[in-house]
């Protein structure tokens, strides 16, 4: 699932405003300066790139705290979709 991880990291990186250097799996999404609109756009971009649906409610806090948690969640959704295909 390296391609999924790289794809998610690339998409997160495209929204980051205040990070110097490469993203790490341990980076907290909140510390990357992502605003609510960024999170919404990121969610849509990930769904489109991997043809999945991320359970997300714009009125609640983002469920994923770190880049790694987001990567693992997307990997799980992609694996689930692949298994049911």
GUPA-899394 format. One record per atom (N, C-alpha, C, O): residue in three letters; x, y, z; atom name; residue number from 1. Coordinates in nm, 2 decimals, always signed. Layout:
LUMBA rest      X      Y      Z atom  nr
LUMBA  ala      X      Y      Z   CA NUM
...
! end
This chain:
LUMBA rest      X      Y      Z atom  nr
LUMBA  unk  +0.08  -0.12  +0.00    N   1
LUMBA  unk  +0.00  +0.00  +0.00   CA   1
LUMBA  unk  +0.09  +0.13  +0.00    C   1
LUMBA  unk  +0.04  +0.23  +0.04    O   1
LUMBA  unk  +0.21  +0.11  -0.05    N   2
LUMBA  unk  +0.30  +0.23  -0.05   CA   2
LUMBA  unk  +0.24  +0.33  -0.14    C   2
LUMBA  unk  +0.25  +0.45  -0.11    O   2
LUMBA  unk  +0.18  +0.30  -0.25    N   3
LUMBA  unk  +0.12  +0.39  -0.34   CA   3
LUMBA  unk  +0.01  +0.47  -0.28    C   3
LUMBA  unk  +0.00  +0.60  -0.30    O   3
LUMBA  unk  -0.07  +0.41  -0.19    N   4
LUMBA  unk  -0.17  +0.48  -0.12   CA   4
LUMBA  unk  -0.11  +0.58  -0.02    C   4
LUMBA  unk  -0.15  +0.69  -0.01    O   4
LUMBA  unk  -0.01  +0.53  +0.05    N   5
LUMBA  unk  +0.06  +0.62  +0.15   CA   5
LUMBA  unk  +0.12  +0.74  +0.08    C   5
LUMBA  unk  +0.10  +0.85  +0.12    O   5
LUMBA  unk  +0.19  +0.72  -0.03    N   6
LUMBA  unk  +0.25  +0.83  -0.10   CA   6
LUMBA  unk  +0.15  +0.92  -0.16    C   6
LUMBA  unk  +0.16  +1.04  -0.16    O   6
LUMBA  unk  +0.04  +0.87  -0.21    N   7
LUMBA  unk  -0.07  +0.95  -0.26   CA   7
LUMBA  unk  -0.13  +1.04  -0.16    C   7
LUMBA  unk  -0.16  +1.16  -0.18    O   7
LUMBA  unk  -0.16  +0.98  -0.04    N   8
LUMBA  unk  -0.22  +1.06  +0.07   CA   8
LUMBA  unk  -0.12  +1.17  +0.12    C   8
LUMBA  unk  -0.16  +1.28  +0.14    O   8
LUMBA  unk  +0.00  +1.13  +0.13    N   9
LUMBA  unk  +0.10  +1.23  +0.18   CA   9
LUMBA  unk  +0.11  +1.34  +0.08    C   9
LUMBA  unk  +0.13  +1.46  +0.12    O   9
LUMBA  unk  +0.11  +1.31  -0.05    N  10
LUMBA  unk  +0.12  +1.41  -0.15   CA  10
LUMBA  unk  +0.00  +1.51  -0.14    C  10
LUMBA  unk  +0.02  +1.63  -0.15    O  10
LUMBA  unk  -0.12  +1.45  -0.13    N  11
LUMBA  unk  -0.24  +1.53  -0.12   CA  11
LUMBA  unk  -0.24  +1.62  +0.01    C  11
LUMBA  unk  -0.27  +1.74  +0.01    O  11
LUMBA  unk  -0.20  +1.56  +0.12    N  12
LUMBA  unk  -0.19  +1.64  +0.25   CA  12
LUMBA  unk  -0.09  +1.75  +0.22    C  12
LUMBA  unk  -0.11  +1.87  +0.26    O  12
LUMBA  unk  +0.03  +1.72  +0.17    N  13
LUMBA  unk  +0.13  +1.82  +0.14   CA  13
LUMBA  unk  +0.09  +1.94  +0.06    C  13
LUMBA  unk  +0.14  +2.05  +0.07    O  13
LUMBA  unk  -0.01  +1.91  -0.03    N  14
LUMBA  unk  -0.06  +2.02  -0.12   CA  14
LUMBA  unk  -0.14  +2.12  -0.05    C  14
LUMBA  unk  -0.16  +2.23  -0.10    O  14
LUMBA  unk  -0.19  +2.08  +0.07    N  15
LUMBA  unk  -0.27  +2.17  +0.15   CA  15
LUMBA  unk  -0.19  +2.24  +0.27    C  15
LUMBA  unk  -0.25  +2.33  +0.33    O  15
LUMBA  unk  -0.07  +2.19  +0.29    N  16
LUMBA  unk  +0.00  +2.24  +0.41   CA  16
LUMBA  unk  +0.06  +2.38  +0.39    C  16
LUMBA  unk  +0.11  +2.41  +0.28    O  16
LUMBA  unk  +0.05  +2.46  +0.49    N  17
LUMBA  unk  +0.09  +2.60  +0.48   CA  17
LUMBA  unk  +0.22  +2.63  +0.56    C  17
LUMBA  unk  +0.30  +2.71  +0.52    O  17
LUMBA  unk  +0.24  +2.55  +0.67    N  18
LUMBA  unk  +0.35  +2.59  +0.76   CA  18
LUMBA  unk  +0.44  +2.48  +0.79    C  18
LUMBA  unk  +0.49  +2.48  +0.91    O  18
LUMBA  unk  +0.47  +2.39  +0.70    N  19
LUMBA  unk  +0.56  +2.28  +0.73   CA  19
LUMBA  unk  +0.69  +2.30  +0.65    C  19
LUMBA  unk  +0.68  +2.32  +0.53    O  19
LUMBA  unk  +0.80  +2.29  +0.72    N  20
LUMBA  unk  +0.93  +2.29  +0.65   CA  20
LUMBA  unk  +0.98  +2.15  +0.64    C  20
LUMBA  unk  +0.98  +2.08  +0.74    O  20
LUMBA  unk  +1.01  +2.10  +0.53    N  21
LUMBA  unk  +1.07  +1.97  +0.51   CA  21
LUMBA  unk  +0.95  +1.87  +0.48    C  21
LUMBA  unk  +0.84  +1.90  +0.47    O  21
LUMBA  unk  +0.99  +1.74  +0.46    N  22
LUMBA  unk  +0.90  +1.64  +0.42   CA  22
LUMBA  unk  +0.80  +1.61  +0.53    C  22
LUMBA  unk  +0.83  +1.62  +0.65    O  22
LUMBA  unk  +0.68  +1.57  +0.50    N  23
LUMBA  unk  +0.58  +1.52  +0.59   CA  23
LUMBA  unk  +0.62  +1.39  +0.66    C  23
LUMBA  unk  +0.68  +1.31  +0.59    O  23
LUMBA  unk  +0.59  +1.38  +0.78    N  24
LUMBA  unk  +0.62  +1.25  +0.85   CA  24
LUMBA  unk  +0.48  +1.19  +0.89    C  24
LUMBA  unk  +0.39  +1.26  +0.91    O  24
LUMBA  unk  +0.48  +1.06  +0.91    N  25
LUMBA  unk  +0.36  +0.99  +0.95   CA  25
LUMBA  unk  +0.31  +1.04  +1.09    C  25
LUMBA  unk  +0.19  +1.03  +1.12    O  25
LUMBA  unk  +0.40  +1.08  +1.17    N  26
LUMBA  unk  +0.37  +1.13  +1.30   CA  26
LUMBA  unk  +0.33  +1.27  +1.31    C  26
LUMBA  unk  +0.29  +1.32  +1.42    O  26
LUMBA  unk  +0.33  +1.34  +1.20    N  27
LUMBA  unk  +0.29  +1.49  +1.20   CA  27
LUMBA  unk  +0.14  +1.50  +1.23    C  27
LUMBA  unk  +0.06  +1.43  +1.17    O  27
LUMBA  unk  +0.11  +1.58  +1.33    N  28
LUMBA  unk  -0.03  +1.61  +1.37   CA  28
LUMBA  unk  -0.09  +1.69  +1.26    C  28
LUMBA  unk  -0.03  +1.80  +1.22    O  28
LUMBA  unk  -0.21  +1.65  +1.21    N  29
LUMBA  unk  -0.27  +1.73  +1.10   CA  29
LUMBA  unk  -0.30  +1.88  +1.15    C  29
LUMBA  unk  -0.29  +1.97  +1.07    O  29
LUMBA  unk  -0.34  +1.89  +1.27    N  30
LUMBA  unk  -0.37  +2.02  +1.33   CA  30
LUMBA  unk  -0.25  +2.11  +1.33    C  30
LUMBA  unk  -0.26  +2.23  +1.30    O  30
LUMBA  unk  -0.13  +2.06  +1.35    N  31
LUMBA  unk  -0.01  +2.14  +1.35   CA  31
LUMBA  unk  +0.04  +2.18  +1.21    C  31
LUMBA  unk  +0.13  +2.26  +1.20    O  31
LUMBA  unk  -0.02  +2.12  +1.11    N  32
LUMBA  unk  +0.02  +2.15  +0.97   CA  32
LUMBA  unk  -0.05  +2.28  +0.92    C  32
LUMBA  unk  -0.03  +2.32  +0.81    O  32
LUMBA  unk  -0.14  +2.34  +1.00    N  33
LUMBA  unk  -0.21  +2.46  +0.96   CA  33
LUMBA  unk  -0.33  +2.43  +0.87    C  33
LUMBA  unk  -0.37  +2.52  +0.80    O  33
LUMBA  unk  -0.38  +2.31  +0.87    N  34
LUMBA  unk  -0.50  +2.28  +0.79   CA  34
LUMBA  unk  -0.62  +2.34  +0.85    C  34
LUMBA  unk  -0.65  +2.32  +0.97    O  34
LUMBA  unk  -0.69  +2.42  +0.77    N  35
LUMBA  unk  -0.82  +2.48  +0.82   CA  35
LUMBA  unk  -0.93  +2.39  +0.77    C  35
LUMBA  unk  -0.91  +2.30  +0.70    O  35
LUMBA  unk  -1.05  +2.42  +0.82    N  36
LUMBA  unk  -1.17  +2.34  +0.79   CA  36
LUMBA  unk  -1.19  +2.32  +0.64    C  36
LUMBA  unk  -1.23  +2.21  +0.60    O  36
LUMBA  unk  -1.18  +2.43  +0.56    N  37
LUMBA  unk  -1.20  +2.42  +0.42   CA  37
LUMBA  unk  -1.09  +2.33  +0.36    C  37
LUMBA  unk  -1.12  +2.25  +0.27    O  37
LUMBA  unk  -0.97  +2.34  +0.41    N  38
LUMBA  unk  -0.86  +2.25  +0.36   CA  38
LUMBA  unk  -0.89  +2.10  +0.39    C  38
LUMBA  unk  -0.87  +2.02  +0.30    O  38
LUMBA  unk  -0.94  +2.07  +0.51    N  39
LUMBA  unk  -0.98  +1.94  +0.54   CA  39
LUMBA  unk  -1.09  +1.88  +0.45    C  39
LUMBA  unk  -1.08  +1.77  +0.40    O  39
LUMBA  unk  -1.19  +1.97  +0.42    N  40
LUMBA  unk  -1.29  +1.93  +0.33   CA  40
LUMBA  unk  -1.24  +1.90  +0.19    C  40
LUMBA  unk  -1.27  +1.80  +0.13    O  40
LUMBA  unk  -1.16  +1.99  +0.14    N  41
LUMBA  unk  -1.10  +1.97  +0.01   CA  41
LUMBA  unk  -1.01  +1.85  +0.00    C  41
LUMBA  unk  -1.01  +1.78  -0.10    O  41
LUMBA  unk  -0.93  +1.83  +0.11    N  42
LUMBA  unk  -0.85  +1.71  +0.12   CA  42
LUMBA  unk  -0.93  +1.58  +0.12    C  42
LUMBA  unk  -0.89  +1.49  +0.05    O  42
LUMBA  unk  -1.04  +1.58  +0.19    N  43
LUMBA  unk  -1.13  +1.47  +0.19   CA  43
LUMBA  unk  -1.18  +1.44  +0.05    C  43
LUMBA  unk  -1.17  +1.32  +0.01    O  43
LUMBA  unk  -1.23  +1.54  -0.02    N  44
LUMBA  unk  -1.28  +1.52  -0.15   CA  44
LUMBA  unk  -1.17  +1.47  -0.25    C  44
LUMBA  unk  -1.19  +1.38  -0.33    O  44
LUMBA  unk  -1.05  +1.53  -0.23    N  45
LUMBA  unk  -0.94  +1.49  -0.32   CA  45
LUMBA  unk  -0.90  +1.34  -0.30    C  45
LUMBA  unk  -0.87  +1.27  -0.39    O  45
LUMBA  unk  -0.89  +1.30  -0.17    N  46
LUMBA  unk  -0.86  +1.16  -0.14   CA  46
LUMBA  unk  -0.97  +1.07  -0.20    C  46
LUMBA  unk  -0.94  +0.96  -0.25    O  46
LUMBA  unk  -1.09  +1.10  -0.17    N  47
LUMBA  unk  -1.20  +1.02  -0.23   CA  47
LUMBA  unk  -1.19  +1.00  -0.38    C  47
LUMBA  unk  -1.21  +0.89  -0.43    O  47
LUMBA  unk  -1.17  +1.11  -0.44    N  48
LUMBA  unk  -1.16  +1.11  -0.59   CA  48
LUMBA  unk  -1.04  +1.03  -0.64    C  48
LUMBA  unk  -1.05  +0.95  -0.73    O  48
LUMBA  unk  -0.92  +1.05  -0.58    N  49
LUMBA  unk  -0.80  +0.98  -0.62   CA  49
LUMBA  unk  -0.81  +0.83  -0.60    C  49
LUMBA  unk  -0.76  +0.76  -0.69    O  49
LUMBA  unk  -0.87  +0.79  -0.49    N  50
LUMBA  unk  -0.87  +0.64  -0.46   CA  50
LUMBA  unk  -1.01  +0.58  -0.48    C  50
LUMBA  unk  -1.03  +0.46  -0.46    O  50
LUMBA  unk  -1.11  +0.66  -0.53    N  51
LUMBA  unk  -1.24  +0.61  -0.56   CA  51
LUMBA  unk  -1.30  +0.54  -0.44    C  51
LUMBA  unk  -1.35  +0.43  -0.45    O  51
LUMBA  unk  -1.30  +0.61  -0.33    N  52
LUMBA  unk  -1.35  +0.56  -0.20   CA  52
LUMBA  unk  -1.44  +0.67  -0.14    C  52
LUMBA  unk  -1.45  +0.78  -0.19    O  52
LUMBA  unk  -1.51  +0.63  -0.03    N  53
LUMBA  unk  -1.59  +0.73  +0.05   CA  53
LUMBA  unk  -1.53  +0.73  +0.19    C  53
LUMBA  unk  -1.53  +0.63  +0.25    O  53
LUMBA  unk  -1.49  +0.85  +0.23    N  54
LUMBA  unk  -1.44  +0.86  +0.37   CA  54
LUMBA  unk  -1.56  +0.91  +0.45    C  54
LUMBA  unk  -1.62  +1.01  +0.42    O  54
LUMBA  unk  -1.59  +0.83  +0.56    N  55
LUMBA  unk  -1.70  +0.88  +0.65   CA  55
LUMBA  unk  -1.66  +1.01  +0.72    C  55
LUMBA  unk  -1.57  +1.01  +0.80    O  55
LUMBA  unk  -1.72  +1.12  +0.68    N  56
LUMBA  unk  -1.68  +1.25  +0.73   CA  56
LUMBA  unk  -1.80  +1.34  +0.75    C  56
LUMBA  unk  -1.89  +1.34  +0.66    O  56
LUMBA  unk  -1.81  +1.41  +0.86    N  57
LUMBA  unk  -1.92  +1.50  +0.89   CA  57
LUMBA  unk  -1.85  +1.64  +0.90    C  57
LUMBA  unk  -1.77  +1.66  +0.99    O  57
LUMBA  unk  -1.88  +1.73  +0.82    N  58
LUMBA  unk  -1.82  +1.86  +0.82   CA  58
LUMBA  unk  -1.85  +1.94  +0.95    C  58
LUMBA  unk  -1.78  +2.04  +0.98    O  58
LUMBA  unk  -1.95  +1.90  +1.02    N  59
LUMBA  unk  -1.99  +1.96  +1.15   CA  59
LUMBA  unk  -1.91  +1.91  +1.27    C  59
LUMBA  unk  -1.93  +1.96  +1.38    O  59
LUMBA  unk  -1.83  +1.81  +1.25    N  60
LUMBA  unk  -1.76  +1.75  +1.36   CA  60
LUMBA  unk  -1.61  +1.76  +1.34    C  60
LUMBA  unk  -1.57  +1.78  +1.22    O  60
LUMBA  unk  -1.53  +1.74  +1.44    N  61
LUMBA  unk  -1.39  +1.74  +1.43   CA  61
LUMBA  unk  -1.34  +1.62  +1.34    C  61
LUMBA  unk  -1.40  +1.51  +1.34    O  61
LUMBA  unk  -1.23  +1.65  +1.26    N  62
LUMBA  unk  -1.17  +1.54  +1.18   CA  62
LUMBA  unk  -1.13  +1.43  +1.27    C  62
LUMBA  unk  -1.06  +1.45  +1.37    O  62
LUMBA  unk  -1.16  +1.30  +1.23    N  63
LUMBA  unk  -1.14  +1.19  +1.31   CA  63
LUMBA  unk  -0.99  +1.15  +1.32    C  63
LUMBA  unk  -0.95  +1.07  +1.41    O  63
LUMBA  unk  -0.91  +1.19  +1.22    N  64
LUMBA  unk  -0.77  +1.15  +1.21   CA  64
LUMBA  unk  -0.68  +1.26  +1.27    C  64
LUMBA  unk  -0.69  +1.38  +1.23    O  64
LUMBA  unk  -0.60  +1.22  +1.36    N  65
LUMBA  unk  -0.51  +1.32  +1.43   CA  65
LUMBA  unk  -0.38  +1.34  +1.36    C  65
LUMBA  unk  -0.32  +1.45  +1.37    O  65
LUMBA  unk  -0.32  +1.23  +1.30    N  66
LUMBA  unk  -0.19  +1.24  +1.24   CA  66
LUMBA  unk  -0.20  +1.20  +1.09    C  66
LUMBA  unk  -0.30  +1.14  +1.05    O  66
LUMBA  unk  -0.09  +1.23  +1.02    N  67
LUMBA  unk  -0.08  +1.19  +0.88   CA  67
LUMBA  unk  -0.09  +1.04  +0.87    C  67
LUMBA  unk  -0.16  +0.98  +0.79    O  67
LUMBA  unk  -0.02  +0.97  +0.96    N  68
LUMBA  unk  -0.02  +0.82  +0.97   CA  68
LUMBA  unk  -0.16  +0.77  +0.99    C  68
LUMBA  unk  -0.20  +0.67  +0.92    O  68
LUMBA  unk  -0.24  +0.82  +1.08    N  69
LUMBA  unk  -0.38  +0.78  +1.10   CA  69
LUMBA  unk  -0.46  +0.79  +0.98    C  69
LUMBA  unk  -0.54  +0.70  +0.94    O  69
LUMBA  unk  -0.45  +0.90  +0.91    N  70
LUMBA  unk  -0.52  +0.92  +0.78   CA  70
LUMBA  unk  -0.48  +0.82  +0.68    C  70
LUMBA  unk  -0.56  +0.76  +0.61    O  70
LUMBA  unk  -0.35  +0.80  +0.66    N  71
LUMBA  unk  -0.29  +0.70  +0.57   CA  71
LUMBA  unk  -0.35  +0.57  +0.60    C  71
LUMBA  unk  -0.40  +0.50  +0.50    O  71
LUMBA  unk  -0.35  +0.52  +0.72    N  72
LUMBA  unk  -0.40  +0.39  +0.76   CA  72
LUMBA  unk  -0.55  +0.38  +0.73    C  72
LUMBA  unk  -0.59  +0.27  +0.69    O  72
LUMBA  unk  -0.62  +0.48  +0.76    N  73
LUMBA  unk  -0.76  +0.48  +0.73   CA  73
LUMBA  unk  -0.79  +0.46  +0.58    C  73
LUMBA  unk  -0.88  +0.38  +0.54    O  73
LUMBA  unk  -0.72  +0.54  +0.50    N  74
LUMBA  unk  -0.74  +0.53  +0.36   CA  74
LUMBA  unk  -0.70  +0.39  +0.30    C  74
LUMBA  unk  -0.76  +0.34  +0.22    O  74
LUMBA  unk  -0.58  +0.34  +0.35    N  75
LUMBA  unk  -0.54  +0.21  +0.31   CA  75
LUMBA  unk  -0.65  +0.10  +0.35    C  75
LUMBA  unk  -0.68  +0.01  +0.27    O  75
LUMBA  unk  -0.71  +0.12  +0.46    N  76
LUMBA  unk  -0.82  +0.02  +0.50   CA  76
LUMBA  unk  -0.94  +0.04  +0.41    C  76
LUMBA  unk  -1.00  -0.07  +0.37    O  76
LUMBA  unk  -0.98  +0.16  +0.37    N  77
LUMBA  unk  -1.09  +0.18  +0.29   CA  77
LUMBA  unk  -1.06  +0.12  +0.15    C  77
LUMBA  unk  -1.15  +0.06  +0.08    O  77
LUMBA  unk  -0.94  +0.15  +0.10    N  78
LUMBA  unk  -0.90  +0.10  -0.03   CA  78
LUMBA  unk  -0.90  -0.06  -0.03    C  78
LUMBA  unk  -0.95  -0.12  -0.13    O  78
LUMBA  unk  -0.85  -0.12  +0.07    N  79
LUMBA  unk  -0.84  -0.26  +0.08   CA  79
LUMBA  unk  -0.98  -0.32  +0.09    C  79
LUMBA  unk  -1.01  -0.42  +0.02    O  79
LUMBA  unk  -1.07  -0.26  +0.16    N  80
LUMBA  unk  -1.21  -0.30  +0.18   CA  80
LUMBA  unk  -1.28  -0.30  +0.04    C  80
LUMBA  unk  -1.35  -0.39  +0.00    O  80
LUMBA  unk  -1.26  -0.19  -0.03    N  81
LUMBA  unk  -1.32  -0.17  -0.16   CA  81
LUMBA  unk  -1.27  -0.27  -0.26    C  81
LUMBA  unk  -1.34  -0.33  -0.34    O  81
LUMBA  unk  -1.14  -0.30  -0.26    N  82
LUMBA  unk  -1.07  -0.40  -0.35   CA  82
LUMBA  unk  -1.13  -0.54  -0.31    C  82
LUMBA  unk  -1.15  -0.62  -0.41    O  82
LUMBA  unk  -1.14  -0.57  -0.19    N  83
LUMBA  unk  -1.19  -0.70  -0.15   CA  83
LUMBA  unk  -1.33  -0.73  -0.19    C  83
LUMBA  unk  -1.37  -0.84  -0.22    O  83
LUMBA  unk  -1.41  -0.62  -0.19    N  84
LUMBA  unk  -1.56  -0.64  -0.23   CA  84
LUMBA  unk  -1.58  -0.63  -0.38    C  84
LUMBA  unk  -1.69  -0.65  -0.42    O  84
LUMBA  unk  -1.48  -0.60  -0.45    N  85
LUMBA  unk  -1.49  -0.58  -0.60   CA  85
LUMBA  unk  -1.48  -0.71  -0.67    C  85
LUMBA  unk  -1.50  -0.72  -0.79    O  85
! end
